[in-house]
Amino acid sequence: MSTLTPALAGSTTLSGNVTTERVPDDFSDTKGTDWGLGIAHTFDNHFILAANGKYYDTARTTDYKVNVDASVGYTHNFGAFALTGMAGIGQHFIESDNLSNFPYYFFSVAADIPITKQFTWTAFKVRYRNAFDTANDYNTPEVATGISYWATDHTAITLFIERDWTDGEPAYNGIELGFKHKF
């Protein structure tokens, strides 16, 4: 039986979330609901491999969208905070009157600050995402901030507030409730 080198060990995190999208100028109005699932493995050398899927249900229509992506990244702990950068590619599937599927790429960076043993504040999470073919109008950056409550050393509940844009215009404000489990 072979043993893994320290760089190959690490931890795997399963995550899930639901986001309520609110109309940018009217927080009382629902624009849609998103459901996400993810898996990420962080190696002992701090490199990350991840895969995610997200289902977007648009309010008051039969339209929906699905994103499936894979990414690589790195996290560095500075003591008082940790920075994580990710880069990835994915496929955007659209089910509507105008069926259109296309590949995209994204980059993200996040800063996590431990507050106590149970609470971690993600001071910011910034994402730039766009289609490889810009004619698909998928320039969709996002900024977010949130808190993670670690009920145990391996299980957390998360709450994020986010703002998304589409081609320079506000698309929605979101409230995301999530769950993650590390093993």
Disulfide bonds with the S-S distance in Angstrom:
none
